[in-house]
């Protein structure tokens, strides 16, 4: 009875989004209500537990929302100047084989953006680029979601991986190579998945070659201690090789699009700022010193489930990606205005479009993260994980990535998935006599892959291609691919442990 009640909110969200094609925010609201009822009736939810869980959820949500709004505003400004279409036209000049170009944009360029920022930004930028290249909007969002997922753990300026190391207390020198290997496998599978969605599987040989190349680069970069830049360097190397093998095909016009300068300025500036903060440690240290968090008391349900006292998420406003995007947007506005091409009407239009595109994913974030923290604080999340581990026993590694995906699905974040399930998977591995760092690596690989099915991120992507409220239809395409890739990673994990 209890396990059915624990699973019910997740099932409600999936059925409403995939089966009935509800939007992410509508499904999230329904799931939140079901979670409240199940947690109260079955798991003994109290007012204090509910209040603490929702305040924590609100802080986690605001951390993501602070990225969504400036990212969409920057996109709308660049789009209004013709920069997105110009970027697509410029990409055609660099890789003449259109099918390979689409794969590279969705898979490798998405990984490059994930390495710099993360938090749904890659989908928000890549999906419109694919649409500008002639891909149908629904398929564009799905391909962008699948394509970039391999890069999440070693992307986002190192936030995800550093959090994982801290919560599982495993030496990075041991954990990083294991995670790099599994994510290298995921890189290949995401490339194949993106090619399938784009209808370009004829380029599977190129995908395999590029995946092996990027996998090696990522592995050796991480082995050299560059885990913060792992997916970024791998993607950069992949793009360089793709430019070489993609030459030829039909003739392209030689002139670079005039409006390309607007996209290059805005996103080039953003990339430069993010890279400086990532690479230049003294700058990062000074800016990161300004931080805020809130301490929460221990709370207990009527059934005896205790959530220990502890701090909330640490918010560092000066190194937050949203701050960097906002700075880039403001400087871009000054640059556009200086060129004489941007006026008050265009600015008002960009703001209006930003509001229309941003509020649905904002609601999705609030409801889904609130749902997740309520499940966590009432013991529902842990019950699901423990029940699954009890059923699977020594075959647990087969579904270990799926546990990571579950965490990312509910919270919209690999980072939060690792916080929820990383320590659990380590402890289960110890109890079962399984090598802990391999199971934890499988967990974060699954959490990374969960980005392709997380309603929060799909809603962000849909908002930039005119598909507001259609994220359920995108999930219908990404969910089967995500589950298949997750199971393959599980098989690899199980075989690795059996051999070792």
N, C-alpha and C positions, 0 to 999 in steps of 0.2 A: 504493500500500500504506500509506504513512505517513498520508495524509489520511484513509483509511478507519479506521485505528486511532485517529486524533485525534477523529473524529466519533463513534466507537462508544459512549463513555460517555453522551453526550447522547441518542443514539438508544435506548440501553438504558433510561434513565430515562423517556423519553417513551413508549416501547412498554409498559413495565411499568405506568405510571400511567394512560395513556389506553387502551391496548389491553386490558390484563389487570386494570385497576382496583386495582392495588396501592396501598398507602399511600405517602405521601411519604417516611417514614423507611425503609421497607423498600426502596423503589425507590432512594433515595439511597444506602443501604448497598450495594446491588448495583452501582450506578453507581460508587461509590468503589472497590469491589474490581476492577471492570473497568478503571478508570483506573489503578490500581496495576499491574495486569498489563500493560496496553498501554504505560504509561510505562516500565516496567522492560524489557520485551522489545524494544520498537520504538524508544523514545526515549532509552534509556540512563540511566534514573533511577538515581541513587546514594543511599546512605544520607544523606549531608549534604543533598542536594537535597530528599529526602523529609522529613527532619527540619525543615528551615527552612520548607518549604511548609506543613507541618502545624501548626507552632507559630504561624505567621502566621494560618493558618486558624482555629486555636483562639481567638486574640485577636479576630479579626473575629467569630467566632461568639459569644463571650462578650459582645461589645458589643450584639448583638441579643438574646441570651438574658436579659440584664439588664433588658430591656424586657418580654419576654414574661411572665415570672413575676409581677412586680408588677401589670402590666396585667390579667392574668387574675384575680389576687386581688382587685383593686379591682372588677372586673366582677362576680365572684361575690358580694362583699359587697353591692353595690348591687342585684343580682338577688334576693338573699335577702330584701331589704327591700321588694321589689315595685317598685323604682325603674325597671327597664327597661320593664315593662308600663305603668307610669304615664307614662313618657316617650312611649310609643307612643300612649296615649290622649290625651295633651296635644297631640301633633302633629296628631291628627285634628281638634282644635278650631281649629287655625291654618290648615290647608289642607283644606277640606271635600271636594274632589274626590279620591277615594281613589287613583285611578290616578296623578294628578299628584303626590300626596303620596309614593307609593312611589318615583317617579322622583327627586323632590327629596331624599329621605332617602338613597338609594343613590348618587346622582350629586353633588349639591351639598353636602349635609351631610357626606358622605364626604370631599369636597375640602376642606371647612372643617377637619375633624379632621386631614387630611394636612398642611395648612398649619401646624398647631400642633405636631404630633408626628411622624407617619409611622411607619416601621418596623413596619408591619402592624397598628398600633393601630386605624386606621379600619375595617378589615375586622372586627376583633374586636368593635368596638362597633356598627357598622352592621348586620351580619348578624343579631344577636339582635333589634335594633329591627325589622327587616323581618319576622322570624318572629313577633314580638309583634303586628305589623300584619296577620298572616294569610298571609304568604308561606311557601311550603315551604322547609325549611332548605337543601336543596341549591341551589335557585334563589336563595335569599337570599345565600348566600356568593358565588355566581357574580356576581350583580348588584352586590354591594358591591365585589368585586374589580375588575370592569370599570368601575364608576362612578367610583371615586376616582383611577384611574390617571393621568388628565390632570394632576393637581395635584402630582405627586411632585417634579419638578425644582425648582420654586419653592416647595416646601413644606419640611417637616422643619426648620423654623427656619433655613432658608438653608444647611444643611450641604451638600446635594447640589450646588447651583449654585456655591457658593464653592469646593468641591473641584474641580469641573469647570474653573473659571477657572484655578486654580492648576496643574493638570496639563497643560493645553493651551497655556497662556501666550498667550491671546488677550485683547485688551482687552475688558472687560466691556461697555463702551458699544457695541461692535460686535456682540458675541455675544448679549447679552441680548435685543435686539429680534427677532433672527432666531429664537431659541428661543421667545420669547413668541408669535410668529406661528404657528409649527408646533404649539405646545402649545395655542394657541387653536383650531386646526383639530382637534386631538386631543380637546379639550373637547367639541366638537359630536359627534364620532364616539363618544366614550365615553357621552355622554348618550343617543344613539340606541341604542347597544349595551345599555345598562342597561334602556331602555324595551322593547327587544325581549325580553330575558330575563324581564322582569316581565310580559310580555304586554300592554303598554300603549302600543303604537306609535300608537294613535289620538291621543296627545298630542304628535305629532311637531312640530306647529307651535309649541307652547309650548317644546319643547326647543330648536328652532332659535332662537327669540326670546331665550331665556335664555342660550344658548351665545354668541350674538353680543354680548349685553350683558356677559357675564362675560369674554369674550375681549378686548373693548375695555378694561374695567376693569383686567384683568391687564396688558395691553400698556402702558397709560399709567402704571400704578403702577410697572412695571419701568423704563419710560423715565424716570420721575422719580427713579430710584435706589432704589426700594423692592423690590428683587428678593427680599429675605428674606421680605416679606409678600405677594408677588404672588398666589399662589393663595388665601391666606387672605382678602385683601381682595376678590378676585373672587368667592369663594364667599359671603362676607358680603353682597355686593351682589346676588348671585343669589338668596339666601334672602329678602332683603327684597322683591324684585320678585315672587318666587314666592308670598309671602304675599298680595300684592295680587291677582294674577291667579288665585289658587286659591280665593278666597272664593266662597261660594255652594254649590250642590248640596244634598244632604240635610241636614236639621236635625241639629245636634249638641247634646249636653247642655252646659250652661253651666258646671258646676262643674269646677274644675281638680282632678285626682286628688290625694288626700291624700298618697300616697306619692311624688309628684313631687319633694317637697323633698329626698329622699335622693339622687336622681340629680342634681338641680340643685346640691346642695352638693358632691358628690364630683367631678363632671365640670366644674362651674363653677369650683371651686377649682383643678382641674388646668389648665383653660384660662387662668385668671388667672395662675397661676405661670408657665406657658409663655410667655404673652404678655409678662409683665413682663421675663422673661429675654431675650426677643427684641427688645423695643422699647427698654427702658432700657439703653442701651449701657454706662454706668458699672458697673451691676450685672453685666452680661454679661462685661465685661472683667475685673472682679475675680474672679469665679467661674471664668472660663476660664483664669486664670493658673495654676491648679493643674492640671497635666497630666502624663501619663506616657506614655512610649513606649519601645520597645526597639530597639536597633540590631542589624541582622542582617548577617552577612558575605556577600560575593559567593559564589555557588555555581555549579558547572558540571556538566552532565551528561556522560556518556561520549561523547555525540555532539557535544559542543562548544557546547551552548546555555548561555549565561551569564545568570544573573540577578544584576544589580549589587547591591552592598551598599547598604543603606538602612534607614531606620527603619520600624517597624511602624505600624499605625494609632495615632493619638494619642487617648488616652483622657482625657476631662475629666470626672471623676466628679461634680463639683458642677453641671455644666450638662447632664449626660446625661439624656435623657428618662426613663430608668428611675428615676433618683433622684427626679425630680419626681413621677412616678407613685407611688413608694413613700411619699413624704411625704404625698401626697393620700390614700393608702390609710390611713396611720396616723392622720391627722387625722380622716378619715371614721369610723374605728372609734371614736375618742373621742366624736365627735358622735353617732353611732348609739347608743352606750352611754349618753350623757347623756340622750337622749330616753326611755330606759327600754325601748326596743324591741329592743335587741340583747343577746343573752346568750352565754355560753360555748359552748353547743351550736351556735348559728348560726355562731360563729367557727370551731369545729372542722369544721363541715360545709363552710364556704367554703374552708378550707385543704385539706380532702380533695378537693373538686371541683377546686381549683386544681392539685393534684398530678396528678390524673387527666387534666386537660385540657392541662397544660403539658408533660408529658414527651414525647409524640409530636412536637410541633413542635420541641422542643429537639433531639431526635435528628435530625430533618430538617435543621435548621440545621447541626448538626455535620457530618453526612455530605455535604450539598450544598456547603457552603463549603469543606470539606476537599477534595472532588472538584475544585472550581474552582481552588484555589490549587495543587494538584498538577498540574493541566493547564497552568496558567500557568507554573510553574517548570520544567516539562519541555519547554516549547515547543509543546505541543499547541494551545493557544488561539491563539497567534500564527500557527501554520501554517494553521489554519482560516480566519482573517481574511485572510491573504495569498493563500491559494488562491482564496477567494471574490472578492477584489479583482482577481486575475489573470484569472479567468474573466469577470468582468463588465466590466472596462475602464472606459470612460467612462460606462457605464450603472450603475456602482456606486451612485450616489445612490438608485437604485430599491430597493436592499436595505440601504442604510445604516441605516435604523431597525431592520431585522431583526437586524443585528449588535448593536445596543444591546439589543434584546430578548433575544438569546442570552446576553449578559453578565448581565442581570438574572435570567434563568431559572436560570443555574447558581449565582449568588452570592446571589440573593434581594434584590438591592439595585441600584438605579439608580446609587448612589454608586460602588459597586465596579465596575459596568459601565463607567462613565465613566473610572475609573482604568485599567481593562484596555484599553479600546478607544478612548478619547478621543484620546490622542496618535497612535495608529495611524491613525485616520481623518483627522486633520489632516495627517499626513505623506503619506498616500495622495493626499489632495486636492492637495497641492503638486506631487506627481509627475505627477498627471493634469491639472494646470492648472485645477483646480476651486477655486472660492472656499472657503477652509478653514472660515470661521466658519459657513457654511451647512451643510456636511457635519457639523461638530461639533454644531450645533444639531439636526440630524436624528438624530445618535447619541444625544443625551440625551433626545430625544423618544421614541425607541424604547426606551431604558432605562426611561423613565417608564412606558410602556405595558407593559413587561415585568412590572410588578407584578401584572398580572392573570393571569399564567401562572406566576409564581414559586412552586414547591412550598412554600418556606418560609412565604410569606405565606398561601397557601391553607390550609396546615396550622393556622396560628394562627386563621383564621376558622372552620374546621371545629370547632376545639376549644371554641368558645363556643356552638355550637348543637347539640351532641350528635352530631356527625358525625366523631368521632375515627377516623382511618384511612380516611376517605372522600374525601380530597383529590384522588385520581385521578379520581373521578367528577366533581368540580367542574372539573378541568382539561379534561375532555372537552367541557364547555360553553364555557369561556373561551378555549381555544386557537384554535379557528377564528375567533372574533371578534377576538382579538388579532392573528393573522396578517393578517386582512383589513384591520384598521385600520392595521397597520404598513405594508402594501403601499400603501394609499391615501396615507399620509404620504410614502412613497417616491416615488409618482407626483407628488405636489405638490412635493417637493424637486427631482426631476428637471426638472419643468416650470419651476420657479423659476430653476434654473441655466441652462436653455436660453434663457429670456427675458432673463435678466440678462447 
